[in-house]
Amino acid sequence: MHTPVTIIGAGLGGLTLARVLHVHGIPSTVYEAESSPTARTQGGMLDIHEYNGQLALQAAGLLDAFRGLILKGREATRVLAWDGTVLLDEPDDGTGGRPEVLRGELRQLLIDSLPANTLQWGHKVSGVRALGGGRHEVTFAHGTTVVTGLLVGADGAWSRVRPLVSSATPEYVGTSFVETYLFDADTRHPSTAKAVGDGALLAVAPGKGIQAHREVGGTLHTYVALTRPKEWFAGIDFTHSASAAARIAQEFDGWAPELTALITHGDTAPVLRTLNALPIGHRWDRVPGVTLLGDGAHLSPPNGEGANLAMYDGAELGRAIAAHPDDVEAALAGYEEALFARSAEAATEAARDFGLCFGDDAPHSLISLLTGNAPPA
Ligand SMILES: Cc1cc2nc3c(=O)[nH]c(=O)nc-3n(C[C@H](O)[C@H](O)[C@H](O)COP(=O)(O)OP(=O)(O)OC[C@H]3O[C@@H](n4cnc5c(N)ncnc54)[C@H](O)[C@@H]3O)c2cc1C
């Protein structure tokens, strides 16, 4: 009745769950809205932490394969003032516990680790309905349905499964990111490439910041942060790349040209990423036959933990189901109890970190955070 476990969403959380279930001999089906693994670029690097993401990969039996994906040197961190003055420069000496990988490569590793037919691409969930007795019916946009005795919402921020357990919805955190890329920067934008260095660059001030990361070779991936109402961003025409980039850059008037080049010289159209969060401490009463993981359960402002937490949730849920093969409710109850405590702590920390990055005392508060001198969350 409970298998295959029905997982909605092939993000890092859902895939880790499917893989850990597979390691324990439990079949699952993952329904994913996107039409194929390559339907959307999975841009960006993720630092995968020893205390959550790497533990999940260990449970998935993929730690060695993961190590093969690590981009060496990318743990380096530089904090620059608005005028380009270097405030902190921490090279990657190979001893850090947060190695960087490309999100797309990590996702592909998980996809390749699953038996054929586990993944059902092009299955966008349009509705879910309780049938009683812990069973649920899932309806897909193309009209088909499945009925399941164990449903997991791993479908991210705007989860279609979440309403079965909770009425909470994400709310705007007050800050948005604008994403840009510079390619071949060592040759085409040497001073900017030098400012970014081998790993991450953070140049922040109250209510704004430029965060860039060196990906493979000379690719610089930037998130420009601005604390502004959603309406302010709505007034910018992002379909017109040059004017949108110019308008965003205007907010950084007077900043060092090697920093603003990350905005004005972008090789791709600037993309607005509105940031939302669920309430800190989001939880729900046990509903038979269904649970959530990852962003669907505890979406928070980005502080480098979200993907790690989603993977950890997936591994923990997989282990809990494997430990209670005849009592799924005991598995879900135990999983959720730990999830709620862990997520509340992580969400509190994410809100604190976000404030330290872009709050009134930035960049000094950011440096305190990076050097381990920030006040507790
Ligand atoms: C700008 C930005 C930068 C970030 N940087 C980092 C970082 O450096 N490190 C880090 O750890 N975290 C980072 N995060 C957070 C991280 O991206 C998320 O926390 C993580 O991806 C959550 O994983 P997930 O599996 O829960 O959900 P997702 O990765 O969102 O996956 C959900 C999946 O469900 C699918 N789906 C959605 N709706 C449906 C539907 N109706 N039917 C079927 N499928 C559906 C989606 O297509 C997707 O494949 C960042 C977030 C943002 C916004």
The ligand as an SDF file (V2000), in Angstrom:
LIG
                    3D

 53 58  0  0  0  0  0  0  0  0999 V2000
   19.2380   32.7150   -5.2810 C   0  0  0  0  0  0  0  0  0  0  0  0
   19.3630   31.4920   -4.4480 C   0  0  0  0  0  0  0  0  0  0  0  0
   20.6210   31.0080   -4.1160 C   0  0  0  0  0  0  0  0  0  0  0  0
   20.7380   29.8450   -3.3320 C   0  0  0  0  0  0  0  0  0  0  0  0
   21.9890   29.3970   -3.0220 N   0  0  0  0  0  0  0  0  0  0  0  0
   22.1070   28.2850   -2.2410 C   0  0  0  0  0  0  0  0  0  0  0  0
   23.4000   27.7950   -1.8790 C   0  0  0  0  0  0  0  0  0  0  0  0
   24.4380   28.3380   -2.2550 O   0  0  0  0  0  0  0  0  0  0  0  0
   23.4620   26.6940   -1.0810 N   0  0  0  0  0  0  0  0  0  0  0  0
   22.3320   26.0480   -0.6370 C   0  0  0  0  0  0  0  0  0  0  0  0
   22.4560   25.0430    0.1100 O   0  0  0  0  0  0  0  0  0  0  0  0
   21.1140   26.4970   -0.9630 N   0  0  0  0  0  0  0  0  0  0  0  0
   20.9650   27.5830   -1.7520 C   0  0  0  0  0  0  0  0  0  0  0  0
   19.7340   28.0530   -2.0790 N   0  0  0  0  0  0  0  0  0  0  0  0
   18.5470   27.3330   -1.5840 C   0  0  0  0  0  0  0  0  0  0  0  0
   18.3050   26.0670   -2.3980 C   0  0  0  0  0  0  0  0  0  0  0  0
   18.2720   26.3750   -3.7780 O   0  0  0  0  0  0  0  0  0  0  0  0
   16.9770   25.4090   -1.9910 C   0  0  0  0  0  0  0  0  0  0  0  0
   16.8350   25.4300   -0.5970 O   0  0  0  0  0  0  0  0  0  0  0  0
   16.9390   23.9580   -2.4830 C   0  0  0  0  0  0  0  0  0  0  0  0
   17.0150   23.9140   -3.8870 O   0  0  0  0  0  0  0  0  0  0  0  0
   15.6570   23.2660   -2.0070 C   0  0  0  0  0  0  0  0  0  0  0  0
   15.6230   21.9670   -2.5220 O   0  0  0  0  0  0  0  0  0  0  0  0
   14.2400   21.2170   -2.7250 P   0  0  0  0  0  0  0  0  0  0  0  0
   14.6040   19.8660   -3.2540 O   0  0  0  0  0  0  0  0  0  0  0  0
   13.4500   21.3190   -1.4650 O   0  0  0  0  0  0  0  0  0  0  0  0
   13.4420   22.0740   -3.7830 O   0  0  0  0  0  0  0  0  0  0  0  0
   13.8050   22.5130   -5.2980 P   0  0  0  0  0  0  0  0  0  0  0  0
   15.2680   22.5060   -5.5360 O   0  0  0  0  0  0  0  0  0  0  0  0
   13.0630   23.7880   -5.5210 O   0  0  0  0  0  0  0  0  0  0  0  0
   13.1600   21.3640   -6.1540 O   0  0  0  0  0  0  0  0  0  0  0  0
   11.7720   21.2330   -6.3000 C   0  0  0  0  0  0  0  0  0  0  0  0
   11.4790   20.4410   -7.5760 C   0  0  0  0  0  0  0  0  0  0  0  0
   10.0760   20.2550   -7.6450 O   0  0  0  0  0  0  0  0  0  0  0  0
    9.6420   20.5440   -8.9600 C   0  0  0  0  0  0  0  0  0  0  0  0
    8.2390   20.9900   -8.8790 N   0  0  0  0  0  0  0  0  0  0  0  0
    7.7780   22.1710   -8.4100 C   0  0  0  0  0  0  0  0  0  0  0  0
    6.4420   22.2240   -8.5180 N   0  0  0  0  0  0  0  0  0  0  0  0
    6.0550   21.0420   -9.0590 C   0  0  0  0  0  0  0  0  0  0  0  0
    4.7920   20.4920   -9.4060 C   0  0  0  0  0  0  0  0  0  0  0  0
    3.6510   21.1920   -9.2470 N   0  0  0  0  0  0  0  0  0  0  0  0
    4.7410   19.2440   -9.9330 N   0  0  0  0  0  0  0  0  0  0  0  0
    5.8840   18.4990  -10.1090 C   0  0  0  0  0  0  0  0  0  0  0  0
    7.1140   18.9950   -9.8010 N   0  0  0  0  0  0  0  0  0  0  0  0
    7.1970   20.2370   -9.2800 C   0  0  0  0  0  0  0  0  0  0  0  0
   10.5790   21.6340   -9.4430 C   0  0  0  0  0  0  0  0  0  0  0  0
   10.6080   21.7070  -10.8660 O   0  0  0  0  0  0  0  0  0  0  0  0
   11.9000   21.1840   -8.8360 C   0  0  0  0  0  0  0  0  0  0  0  0
   12.6100   20.3070   -9.6980 O   0  0  0  0  0  0  0  0  0  0  0  0
   19.5760   29.1820   -2.8710 C   0  0  0  0  0  0  0  0  0  0  0  0
   18.3200   29.6840   -3.2030 C   0  0  0  0  0  0  0  0  0  0  0  0
   18.2060   30.8230   -3.9790 C   0  0  0  0  0  0  0  0  0  0  0  0
   16.8420   31.3660   -4.3050 C   0  0  0  0  0  0  0  0  0  0  0  0
  1  2  1  0
  2  3  1  0
  2 52  2  0
  3  4  2  0
  4  5  1  0
  4 50  1  0
  5  6  2  0
  6  7  1  0
  6 13  1  0
  7  8  2  0
  7  9  1  0
  9 10  1  0
 10 11  2  0
 10 12  1  0
 12 13  2  0
 13 14  1  0
 14 15  1  0
 14 50  1  0
 15 16  1  0
 16 17  1  0
 16 18  1  0
 18 19  1  0
 18 20  1  0
 20 21  1  0
 20 22  1  0
 22 23  1  0
 23 24  1  0
 24 25  2  0
 24 26  1  0
 24 27  1  0
 27 28  1  0
 28 29  2  0
 28 30  1  0
 28 31  1  0
 31 32  1  0
 32 33  1  0
 33 34  1  0
 33 48  1  0
 34 35  1  0
 35 36  1  0
 35 46  1  0
 36 37  1  0
 36 45  1  0
 37 38  2  0
 38 39  1  0
 39 40  1  0
 39 45  2  0
 40 41  1  0
 40 42  2  0
 42 43  1  0
 43 44  2  0
 44 45  1  0
 46 47  1  0
 46 48  1  0
 48 49  1  0
 50 51  2  0
 51 52  1  0
 52 53  1  0
M  END
$$$$
